[in-house]
Amino acid sequence: MLNPVMDPYRRKILVSFAVSFVLSLTAFCLLFFLRAPYSLRLAADSFFISAAVGFGVLGMIFVERSGTFDVVNYGFYRLFESFRLDRKKKWDNAGDYKEEKQKKRHASKAAYWPCLAVSGFFLTMAILFTILYFAL
């Protein structure tokens, strides 16, 4: 029998794959199906842009995991915390917030390969359609 509770790493892989695939597929559909003269060149261009969207998602995951926006996130946390009635502080300063987030990041592994796989598929399709376009 299947276990209804999923491993957090597998969940992260599934979410990463799903988000990257849905965004890339949405970009492809918007670029390809909303333009009237369907052609191999249009398909190649649409697949290429979709691959770029997938690589963009991968880049954003990498930037977020590296802790680039920790200080900005802490600033927004403090802003919303100032509207609370109890005035309890979870972190004393931005350094404490950043250290705790780094500990959480080191405890959980990053899943980059699903985005790479989806982007690689769309890039391969773009190359294939480009070759077909120039061959015909």
Salt bridges, closest charged atoms under 4 A:
ASP70 OD1 - ARG105 NH2 2.64
GLU81 OE1 - ARG78 NH1 2.85
ASP86 OD2 - ARG84 NH2 2.92
GLU100 OE2 - LYS104 NZ 3.93
